[in-house]
Amino acid sequence: MSNSAKASLYNFAFLTPPSPPPEPETFDEKPVTQQQQITKPLIATRPLITRWANIIQKLLKELDGRDKLMKIIQYFIKILLHYKLIKAKHWSTITSNFSMTRKLLRLGTAIGPIREFSPLKNSIPSTLITLNALVNNISDDIFCLYKLGVFGSYLGEKSERLSAYCWFAGILIDLREGAINMSKLQAKSSKHNDEKNLELKQKIYVAEISIIKLLMDAVFCACDIWPPRQAASIQAWSGFFSGVLAGYKLWIKFSV
């Protein structure tokens, strides 16, 4: 081959444009692996788990939330103890500790009714209701102090009995107020549009839960005043359902 021919081939090789690079593969074309199939539902459940964790955190921050969580555990254990599904020697001590802790959490709640008590400013029914709540809370405090060993058994037993009667009267008052409130909400619900009606239905739902919870409290308290033969089992179940319903109300409140 002549020098001129070699030169032309050399020039042609360097003037020829290079071949285009291969197109990158898109992620859509890749087959979904088994690991990706497992990861997707886990990622989807993360917001739900985070939301539940936030609600539980709010419950634990509130004094009432801690009380209701302990109440649920306390009476669930009592149900198991009643049916002899767990050993009484160990678990009965735990329920007693839960009960005492809840009494300590409620110690000093009489301050609220004391501040509200004003016979000169309020009407007679309102004054009597506040007075009942005041006596109930003071009796609870005295009974708690009796359990701590501050007072004797005579004062402790009398305060427990008085607290039961005042609590039962308070439950009946709250049931009446709850029924009146629910009837008002139902009347409003029939007059509003869909958007407002949805909010009212939520309030009616919470009011219904409150009434059922109060009925469970009434059953529990009645067993203290007029103890039937199966008082232990009735109080275990009514106390458990009361705690669950009260805890559910708080869950609805904090989930909004």
Residue pairs with C-beta under 8 A, 6 or more apart in sequence:
51 255
55 251
55 254
55 255
58 65
58 254
59 65
59 66
59 68
59 69
59 247
59 250
59 251
59 254
60 66
60 69
62 250
63 105
64 250
65 247
65 250
65 254
66 105
67 102
67 105
67 106
68 243
68 246
68 247
68 250
69 247
70 98
70 101
70 102
71 98
71 102
71 239
71 242
71 243
71 246
71 247
72 240
72 243
72 244
72 247
73 98
74 95
74 98
74 99
74 102
74 239
74 243
75 236
75 237
75 239
75 240
75 243
76 240
77 86
77 91
77 94
77 95
77 98
78 95
78 232
78 235
78 236
78 239
78 240
79 236
79 237
79 240
80 86
80 91
81 88
81 91
81 92
81 95
81 236
82 232
82 233
82 236
100 147
103 140
103 143
103 144
103 147
104 144
106 140
106 144
107 141
107 144
108 141
109 137
109 140
109 141
110 134
110 137
110 138
110 140
110 141
112 133
112 137
113 130
113 131
113 133
113 134
113 137
114 134
116 130
117 127
117 130
117 131
117 134
118 127
119 127
122 130
129 170
129 173
132 166
132 169
132 170
132 173
133 166
133 170
135 162
135 166
136 163
136 166
136 167
136 170
139 159
139 160
139 162
139 163
139 166
140 159
140 163
142 151
142 155
142 156
142 159
143 156
143 159
143 160
143 163
145 151
146 152
146 153
146 155
146 156
146 159
147 156
151 159
164 221
164 224
164 225
165 225
167 217
167 221
168 218
168 221
168 222
168 225
171 214
171 217
171 218
171 221
172 218
174 214
175 211
175 214
175 215
175 218
178 207
178 210
178 211
178 214
179 211
181 207
182 204
182 207
182 208
182 211
185 200
185 203
185 204
185 207
186 204
188 200
189 197
189 200
189 201
189 204
192 200
206 249
206 252
209 245
209 248
209 249
210 245
210 249
212 245
213 241
213 242
213 245
213 246
213 249
216 238
216 239
216 241
216 242
216 245
217 238
217 242
219 234
219 238
220 234
220 235
220 238
220 239
220 242
223 231
223 234
223 235
223 238
224 235
228 234
